[in-house]
């Protein structure tokens, strides 16, 4: 991990941003939708996303990592799924009106820690940049 990313993680933790490990897909998709809207991109079907999440949740194969600020507002999310070999970072987003630089990085870092410590996988695949 780049030094600047580690510095951002330490700063947001020091400033009281916490990550909640959650099954709240509604909150996750809300933050993802805000990111897509900000980028003026069309979001894939949320109905399909909820259907997939439902199947994966039944199998205990997904988790959201939600960044919460000192006011208790959710400001960023990282969503991962996994199979029997590795985890995959599928969705991420943040609320630009309440965002805190580095919160997305911290959420993804907690997903990586979860992958390593709880799932015992060595790999979390991601194709996206955060922050």
C-alpha positions as CSV (number, residue, x, y, z in Angstrom):
1,X,0.0,0.0,0.0
2,X,1.2,3.5,-0.8
3,X,2.5,5.6,2.0
4,X,-0.1,8.3,1.2
5,X,-2.9,5.7,1.6
6,X,-1.5,4.6,5.0
7,X,-1.3,8.2,6.1
8,X,-4.9,8.8,5.1
9,X,-6.0,5.8,7.1
10,X,-4.2,7.0,10.2
11,X,-5.7,10.5,9.8
12,X,-9.3,9.4,9.4
13,X,-9.0,7.0,12.4
14,X,-7.5,9.7,14.5
15,X,-10.4,12.0,13.5
16,X,-13.0,9.6,14.7
17,X,-14.2,8.0,11.5
18,X,-15.1,4.4,12.2
19,X,-15.9,1.4,10.0
20,X,-19.0,-0.6,10.7
21,X,-19.1,-4.2,9.3
22,X,-22.7,-4.5,8.1
23,X,-25.3,-6.4,6.2
24,X,-27.1,-3.1,5.4
25,X,-27.2,-3.3,1.6
26,X,-29.7,-0.4,1.5
27,X,-27.1,2.0,3.0
28,X,-24.4,0.6,0.7
29,X,-26.4,1.0,-2.5
30,X,-27.4,4.5,-1.4
31,X,-23.7,5.6,-1.2
32,X,-23.0,3.8,-4.5
33,X,-25.9,5.7,-6.2
34,X,-24.5,9.0,-4.9
35,X,-21.2,8.3,-6.5
36,X,-22.7,7.3,-9.8
37,X,-24.9,10.4,-9.8
38,X,-21.9,12.6,-9.0
39,X,-20.0,11.1,-11.9
40,X,-23.1,11.4,-14.2
41,X,-23.1,7.7,-14.9
42,X,-26.0,5.4,-15.1
43,X,-26.2,2.9,-12.2
44,X,-26.8,-0.7,-13.1
45,X,-30.2,-2.1,-12.0
46,X,-30.6,-1.8,-8.2
47,X,-33.2,-4.6,-8.4
48,X,-30.6,-7.0,-9.8
49,X,-28.1,-5.8,-7.2
50,X,-30.6,-6.5,-4.4
51,X,-31.4,-9.9,-5.8
52,X,-27.7,-10.9,-6.0
53,X,-27.1,-9.5,-2.5
54,X,-30.1,-11.5,-1.2
55,X,-28.6,-14.8,-2.6
56,X,-25.2,-14.0,-1.3
57,X,-26.4,-12.9,2.1
58,X,-28.3,-16.2,2.5
59,X,-25.0,-18.0,1.8
60,X,-23.1,-15.6,4.1
61,X,-20.8,-14.6,1.2
62,X,-21.0,-10.8,1.3
63,X,-20.4,-7.9,3.7
64,X,-20.5,-4.1,3.6
65,X,-17.9,-1.9,5.3
66,X,-19.5,1.4,6.1
67,X,-17.6,4.5,7.2
68,X,-19.4,6.5,9.8
69,X,-18.5,10.1,10.9
70,X,-18.6,11.6,14.3
71,X,-22.2,12.8,13.7
72,X,-23.3,9.2,13.0
73,X,-23.7,9.7,9.3
74,X,-22.6,7.1,6.8
75,X,-20.2,8.7,4.4
76,X,-18.5,5.8,2.5
77,X,-18.9,2.2,1.7
78,X,-17.0,-0.8,0.4
79,X,-18.9,-4.0,-0.5
80,X,-17.2,-7.3,-0.9
81,X,-18.3,-10.8,-1.8
82,X,-16.3,-14.1,-1.7
83,X,-16.2,-17.6,-2.9
84,X,-14.1,-20.5,-1.7
85,X,-10.8,-19.0,-2.9
86,X,-10.9,-15.2,-2.5
87,X,-12.8,-12.0,-1.9
88,X,-13.9,-9.5,-4.5
89,X,-14.4,-5.8,-4.0
90,X,-17.6,-5.2,-6.1
91,X,-19.0,-1.9,-5.0
92,X,-17.9,1.3,-3.4
93,X,-19.2,4.8,-3.0
94,X,-19.4,7.9,-0.9
95,X,-21.5,10.9,-0.1
96,X,-19.7,13.9,-1.5
97,X,-21.6,16.3,0.7
98,X,-20.5,14.5,3.9
99,X,-17.3,12.9,2.5
100,X,-14.1,12.8,4.4
101,X,-11.0,12.2,2.3
102,X,-9.6,8.8,3.1
103,X,-12.9,7.3,4.5
104,X,-13.3,5.1,1.4
105,X,-9.7,3.9,1.7
106,X,-10.3,3.0,5.4
107,X,-13.5,1.1,4.4
108,X,-11.6,-0.9,1.8
109,X,-8.7,-1.5,4.2
110,X,-11.1,-3.0,6.8
111,X,-12.5,-5.2,4.0
112,X,-8.9,-6.4,3.3
113,X,-8.3,-7.1,7.0
114,X,-11.6,-9.0,7.1
115,X,-10.5,-11.0,4.1
116,X,-7.2,-11.9,5.7
117,X,-8.3,-12.5,9.3
118,X,-11.8,-13.9,9.0
119,X,-11.8,-15.6,5.6
120,X,-8.2,-16.6,5.7
121,X,-7.8,-15.6,2.1
122,X,-4.7,-14.0,0.8
123,X,-6.4,-12.2,-2.1
124,X,-9.0,-9.4,-2.4
125,X,-9.5,-8.6,-6.0
126,X,-10.2,-5.1,-7.0
127,X,-10.3,-3.2,-10.2
128,X,-11.1,0.2,-8.9
129,X,-9.2,3.1,-7.4
130,X,-10.5,4.5,-4.1
131,X,-10.4,8.2,-3.1
